[in-house]
């Protein structure tokens, strides 16, 4: 009689990419994620999000703490702000006298989600979307770099801005990320405290400029 075959344990299933990304956010940062793939972050618990055109976001970076996380996907920039900011936004826009104008500015708050960019060092590279090298002979119309926010020319955003979301300024594990987020209570505060009022005013101004520029670029309709 042939003896029974010894039990061989099944090989352990290695973590797939989504599992690794999810564990990084949940274990390293303490951020809640939504079940399923792709990995998405729960908004409104630890932070809210301002979703704006890249050009407007670049202009607003100077109002952010260096440790304040910023993500980019396609031609959109996601600025992480203090939880509760989404609820404050409509009143803040009215107070700044932007409320009556249509602006390409969206606030994501409780119940919302954000696509989770790959953690730093995960192979996703992002060319700085806020620097737009000038062509030979092109006049300089404004400062370059993240604080300058020169407009991105069509077709010159680069492949790194297409597809999945990536971190422009990633969150740092082990740091209190919330302390770096713009908040309404920082209005008028000293020491370079992140200020939601200045951030929103700058973003709204540039969203309006983008809208006017697009309107001027449209051909006139002749009857």
N, C-alpha and C positions, 0 to 999 in steps of 0.2 A: 504494500500500500504506500502510495506516494504521500509524503508528508505535506502538510498545508504550507502554502507559500507564505513567507514572512511578510508582515504588513510593512509596506514602504510608505512613509508619509508623503503626501502630495507636496510638490514644490510651492513655496510661499509666493503668492501673487505680489509682484513688485508694484509699488505705487505708480499710477499713471500720472501724466502731467497735471491733470486737473486736481488730483489728490494732493500733489506737492504744493500747488498754488494755494489750494484751500487751507492746508495745514499752516502755510506761512502766514496767511492773514489771520487765521483764528488763533494760532499758538504764539506767533511772534508779536502780533499787533493787538490781539484781542478784539478784532473786528468780526462781526457776524456776517456770514455768507448765506446765500440762498441755495437750497438743495438743487442738484442737477448740474448739467454742463451746458454751456460754459459757466465758469465760476463768476458769480455776480455778488457784489457787496450790498448789504442792507444799509440804506441811507436813512438818516433821521435819528439814529441811536447815538453814534459818536460824532457824527458830522453831517452837514448838509452839503449840497453841491450846486454851484453856479455853472451852467452849461452855456458857453458863449463862443462866438467865432474866434479862431486862433488869433487873428489880428487884434481884436479887442482884449483878449486875454494877455497877449504879450505886452500891451500897453499898461496893463494893470499889475504886472509882476513886481514893480517897484514898491507897491503898497503891501506886499506880502512879506512875512518873516521868511528868511532863507530856509527854515525848516518846514514851511507850510507846503503840504503835498499838492502837486499839480500834475494832471494827466492830460494826454492828447490822444484823440482818435479821429483820423481823417482831418477835416478842416475845423474840428471842434476842440475846444479846450475845456477841461473840467477843473474848476477851482474849488478846493475843499474849504468850507467855511464852518463856523461854529454851528452846532445843532440849534435849531430854532430860527436860523436866518431866513429859511424859505418862507416862513410865516411872516417875517418882518418885511420881506422884499416889497410887496405891493404898496404898503404905507410909506416905506422909505423912498420908493420911486416917486410917489405923489409929493412927498416933502421936498424932494430934489427937483420937482417940476418936470419929471420925465414921464409921469403916469399917463398922460394923454397921448403919448406917441407910441406907435408900434415898434417895438425893439426886439431884435433877435436874441433874446436873453431869457433863459429858462432856469427856474429854481427847482431843485429836487429835494423834497423833504421826507417826513415820515411816511412809510409805506412804499417809497420809491427804491429803485435799485440802480446800481452803476456797474458796468462791465469792469471786472477786476483786471487791471494791467498785470502783466507778468512781473514777478518780483525782480528787484535789481540783480543783475548777474545771471538772469535766466536766459540770456541769449538774444533778448529783444533790444535792439539798438535804436536810438532816436537821435537823428541829426537835429540840432537846435532849430526849432521852427521859428524862432524869433530873430534869427539873423538871416538876411536875404542878400547874398553877395551881389554887388552891383556889376552889371555888364560893362565892358569897356566903353567909356564915353558917357555912361549914364550919370546924370547929375545927382548929387546927394541931396535927398529931400528931408532927411531926418536922421537921428541917431540910430545906430545899429545895436544889436545885442538884445538880451532879454528885457532891459528896461526901456529901450527905445521903441520897440514895437512897430518897425517899418512894415508897411503892407506887404503881404505875400503875393507875388505875381502869379497869375494862373499858370499851372504846369510847372512851377518851380518849387513846389513844396517838397518834392522828393518822395521816394518810395517809403521812407520811414514813417510818413504821416498817413499812409494808407493801411487799411485792414484793422488789425487788433489794436486795442488801446495800449498805450505804453506810458510809463512815468517820465515826465520831464523833470520833476522834483519828487523823488520817491520818499515815502515815509520811512523813518528810521526806527527799527525795533529797539526797545529799551528806553525810548524817549516818550515823554508825555506829549503826543501829537496834538491833542486838543489845545494845549497852551500856545501853539504856534498859529492857530486858525483865527482869521479875522472875525471880530465880534462887534456887535453894535455898542456894547458897553465900553469899548476902547475909544470911542469918539472923543477927540480932544485929549486923549491920554498922551503922556510924554514917553520918551525913551524908545520911540519907533514901534510902539505897540501896534499890532495889526488892527486896522480900522476898516470895518465893513462899509461905513459911509463913503470914505474916499475910494474904496475899491469899486463899489457899485456906481458911483458917479463917473469914474473913469471908464468903466466898461460900458455904461449907457451912452456916454459921449461918443465913444468909438463905434458902437453899434449904430448910432444915428448917422455918423459920417459914412459908414459902409452903405447904409440904406440910401443916402443922398447920392453917393458916387455911382451906385448901381442904377439909380433913377436917371442920372444924367447920361449914363452910357447907353440907355435904351434909345433906339431910333424914334424920331418923331413920327406920329401917325398923321397922314394927310388924308383929308376927306375928298 
